[in-house]
Amino acid sequence: MQGSIRLTDGNVTIGPKGRVTAEIEAREIIIRGKVSGKLRGRERVQILRTGEASGDIVTRCIAIEEGAVFRGTIDVVRGEEARPGRSAGKASGTEHVRPISVHAKEGQP
């Protein structure tokens, strides 16, 4: 799938065989497959062990399981800052954002 996904008050789950290139905005985003694009989870973004995400994430809460792959930046913000229309880099109270790359495999530290 390509494009954009916006759910006002819903959740988006990408299954283990899912392949998505899109900007995704939802209350909660759960990734079990492969996703490329900007992610805005108003409450939470989860990348489970079978998941791979590439892009920038803005959310209130992030969870990345061991074995998951992530390339991009994460901006963890307070409640109102995760709402649509706020510029993540200009929101007050935003912590310093730096690029990270996570590539963990089971059995490795």
C-alpha positions in Angstrom: 0.0 0.0 0.0 1.2 3.6 -0.7 -0.2 7.0 0.2 -1.5 8.3 3.5 -3.6 6.8 6.3 -5.4 9.1 8.8 -7.7 7.8 11.5 -9.2 10.4 13.8 -9.7 8.1 16.8 -8.7 4.6 15.5 -5.8 2.2 15.5 -3.7 1.1 12.6 -2.1 -2.4 12.6 0.3 -3.5 9.9 0.3 -7.3 9.9 3.5 -9.5 9.6 3.1 -9.8 5.8 2.0 -6.1 5.4 4.2 -3.8 3.3 3.3 -0.1 3.5 4.9 3.1 2.2 2.7 5.9 3.6 2.3 8.7 6.1 0.3 7.2 8.9 -1.6 9.2 11.6 -3.7 7.4 14.2 -4.3 7.1 17.9 -2.1 4.0 18.1 0.1 2.4 15.4 1.2 -1.2 15.7 3.8 -2.5 13.3 4.4 -6.2 12.7 5.3 -5.9 9.0 7.3 -3.3 7.0 6.5 0.4 7.0 8.3 3.3 5.4 7.1 6.8 6.0 6.3 9.4 8.7 4.3 8.0 11.7 2.3 10.1 14.1 0.8 8.0 16.9 -1.2 10.4 19.2 -1.0 7.9 22.0 1.5 5.1 21.1 3.6 3.6 18.4 4.7 -0.1 18.8 7.2 -1.9 16.6 7.0 -5.6 17.4 9.7 -8.1 16.9 8.7 -9.0 13.3 8.3 -5.3 12.4 10.5 -3.0 10.4 10.0 0.8 10.3 11.9 3.4 8.4 11.0 7.1 8.8 10.3 9.7 11.5 8.0 9.0 14.5 6.2 11.5 16.6 4.3 10.0 19.6 3.6 10.2 23.3 4.8 6.6 23.9 7.1 4.3 21.9 7.8 0.6 22.3 10.3 -1.3 20.2 10.6 -5.0 20.9 13.8 -6.9 20.8 14.3 -8.2 17.2 12.5 -5.2 15.6 14.3 -2.9 13.1 14.0 0.9 13.1 15.8 3.5 11.1 14.9 7.2 11.5 14.1 9.7 14.3 11.8 9.5 17.3 10.2 12.5 18.9 8.5 11.6 22.1 6.2 14.5 23.1 3.7 15.4 25.8 0.0 15.0 25.2 -1.1 18.1 23.2 2.1 18.0 21.1 1.2 14.7 19.6 -2.0 16.1 18.1 -2.2 16.9 14.4 -1.0 20.2 13.1 1.8 20.7 15.6 5.3 20.9 14.2 7.3 18.4 16.1 10.6 20.3 15.9 8.9 23.6 17.1 6.7 22.3 19.8 7.6 23.6 23.3 8.7 20.9 25.8 10.0 18.6 23.0 13.1 16.7 24.0 16.2 16.9 21.8 15.8 14.6 18.8 18.7 12.7 17.3 18.7 10.1 14.6 19.0 6.5 15.8 19.2 3.2 14.1 18.0 0.1 15.9 18.7 -3.4 14.5 18.4 -6.0 17.2 18.4 -9.7 16.8 17.4 -12.3 19.3 20.4 -13.6 21.3 22.4 -10.4 20.8 22.8 -7.6 23.3 
